[in-house]
Amino acid sequence: MKKRLGSLECIYIIRDIYFKNTIERFIEQGEKCLFVGGGKGSSLYDYCKKGLKITFTDISQDAINCVKKTPKFREFAIDFNCCSAYELPYTNSEFDIIISTLNGSYFNEEAMSEFNRVLKQKGILIVSETTPEYIKYLNHIGRYDGKYIMTSDFKSKFPHPYVYTKEELMRLTARFQFDCLRYDVLSPKSLTSDEISEVITGLAQFLDINLNDTPVIYYAIFRKGELL
């Protein structure tokens, strides 16, 4: 029997597969890429290997330091900056791509305004987050209170005030003239049933659906459209 993974480990595996199957088509070597709220760099390595010119930001200096010290990132020329998503210290139209993954703690109209400002015309915005169904289940089992998510051992928590439905996300991005190229809800089809986190299996039971169809994380890929 394989080791049962934690929910974040499952999400990372699902996300890596989606990168190889889908995201790679939307990015090109040499493009300038901004990571906003990059955390500890869980999704960074795939983009580094693609040959992008990467700027990595997070509001936490501890997170920045953690990524800097990670051996696999040392071979890449990554620019680091500790800053807020609401005050990005970059010029207008500076980046070809913006990456914002697991972004529920800060993603809102204020962040979108900054994304719109620093992204080039026709630039690509890639956002992802756990699904509303996933968060609803965490609330059901006492690990989400509308503002914070508790870790599985209930010893620590991290901010996560909101997850957009697809309709809400489309309305928000459309206000800034972003055109949706793809919206995909990912499930744990790439994992065996005995590997999948108990949180995800519990979500399937909560929704009364097949485990392979469980909506774990969404990805949305946008292109910045012409100004009206």
Secondary structure, 3 states (H helix, E strand, C coil): CCCCCCHHHHHHHHHHHHHHHCHHHHCCCCCEEEECCCCCCCCHHHHHHCCCEEEEEECCHHHHHHHHHCHHHCCCCCEEEECCCCCCCCCCCCEEEEEEECCCCCCCHHHHHHHHHHEEEEEEEEEEEECHHHHHHHHHCCCECCCEEECCCCCCEEECCCCCCHHHHHHHHHCCCEEEEEEEEECCCCCCCCCCCHHHHHHHHHHCCCHHHCCCEEEEEEEECCCC
